[in-house]
Amino acid sequence: MAQYRVVDSDEKVIEEKDFDDATSAYDWFKTVAAPEDSLGTVMQVHDNGEWKNFEVSDGGTNKHPSADAE
């Protein structure tokens, strides 16, 4: 089971949850309460001791890349 969290554009954690698969986590991300006009809302996955970006909301003013480069 992997741990996921949603972070707003100010890098504050909105919510955290564990999922067995990325599809379920992505579906959850789409339902987390965040303002509709909120740009830069990020879903992160805890991987090997680090939080990595998994999905970023659209908008063009995001502070973060859409995915972490390996």
C-alpha positions in Angstrom: 0.0 0.0 0.0 1.3 3.4 -0.9 0.8 6.7 0.8 -0.5 9.7 -1.2 -1.2 13.3 -0.3 -2.7 16.4 -1.8 -0.7 19.7 -1.4 -1.9 23.1 -2.3 0.1 25.8 -4.2 1.3 27.1 -0.8 2.8 23.7 -0.2 0.3 23.0 2.7 -1.0 19.4 2.9 -4.7 19.3 2.3 -5.2 15.5 2.9 -3.3 12.2 3.1 -4.5 8.7 2.3 -3.2 5.2 1.6 -4.1 3.3 -1.6 -3.3 -0.1 -3.1 -3.0 1.3 -6.7 -2.4 4.6 -8.5 -5.7 4.6 -10.3 -7.7 4.7 -7.0 -5.4 7.4 -5.7 -5.9 9.5 -8.9 -9.7 9.1 -8.6 -9.5 10.3 -5.0 -7.3 13.3 -6.0 -10.1 14.4 -8.3 -12.6 14.5 -5.4 -10.5 16.2 -2.7 -12.0 19.5 -1.7 -9.9 22.2 -3.3 -11.1 25.4 -4.9 -12.0 25.0 -8.6 -9.7 27.9 -9.5 -6.9 26.6 -7.4 -3.8 26.3 -9.6 -0.8 24.2 -8.7 -2.6 21.6 -6.5 -0.4 18.6 -6.4 -0.9 14.9 -5.6 2.3 13.4 -4.3 3.3 9.7 -3.6 5.7 8.7 -0.8 8.4 6.7 -2.6 11.6 5.5 -1.0 11.4 8.0 1.8 10.7 11.0 -0.4 7.5 12.7 -1.6 7.3 12.9 -5.4 4.8 14.7 -7.6 2.3 12.3 -9.1 -0.2 14.8 -10.7 -0.4 18.6 -10.8 -3.6 20.6 -11.6 -3.5 22.6 -14.8 -3.1 26.3 -15.0 0.3 27.3 -16.2 1.4 29.1 -13.0 2.3 26.0 -11.2 5.4 26.2 -9.0 6.2 22.5 -9.5 6.8 20.4 -12.6 4.1 18.0 -13.6 6.2 15.0 -12.6 9.5 14.4 -10.8 12.4 13.6 -13.2 14.3 10.5 -12.4 
